[in-house]
Amino acid sequence: QYLNGELEVEFVPQGTLAERLRAGGAGIPAFYTPAGYGTWIQSGHCPLKHEQSDNSNSNNAILSEPKPTAKFINKVTGPHGRDYVLEEAIVGDVAIVKASQCDTFGNCVWKGSSRNFNPECATAGKFTIVECEEIVPTGYLKPEHIHLSGAFVDAIVQTHHAKKIERLTTTSRTTTTSSDSSDFEHMNERQRKRHRIIKRAAQELQSGMVVNLGIGMPTLI
């Protein structure tokens, strides 16, 4: 759909996306970040939408606008300073999130990694809908256990959908550990593509580096 010109997509680094959502919920209009500086994210050459041309084999891309930059010199950047790009906050007309537990007022609790982005998405919406697995009476949740105040919630929906495991991974019960090459031979094409991406990304890492690995494939690096 994106390549056919049906969707307009803005590419944003994952950490920047989370901070843009948090800023929107906190009433912060914009902030500076080093992520994306010197790339198409900053220079304005990132394709947002493709338009079908007369030639079906080529598309004309609508490019993003250049973003303001600034250089700061302080205790965070060090004596030589560092360049930053300005990112604007995100505020959506509607926010739809899913919580593991909430009370009738809307106070929400998440489990595990589901807490990574759901609270930020909820606060950054003008109208927030929470799909909840378990709804409890107000006062049931301890204040120190609440991850999101019900003040941000406009509607609560009881979920009845069974949880599905998107990608089931289990450990072999054999005593011997199979080699990397034999594992690759038993992978389907989709798994092999993931494996190639992971191995290529791992080549960028050097001894002594401190790396913030995200969710999904980065955990396999």
Buried (B, 14 or more C-beta within 10 A) or exposed (E): EEEEBEEEEEEBBBEBBBBBBBBBBEEEEEBBBEBBBEEBBBBEEBBBBBEEEEEEEEBEEEBBEEBEBEEEEEEEBEEEEBBBBEBBBBBBEEBBBBBBBBBEBBBBBBEEEBBEBBBBBBBBBEEBBBBBBEBBEEEBBEEEEBBBBBEBBBEBEEBEEEEEEEEEEEEEEEEEEEEEEEEBEEEEEEEEEBBEEBEEBEEEEEEEEEEEEEEEEEEEE
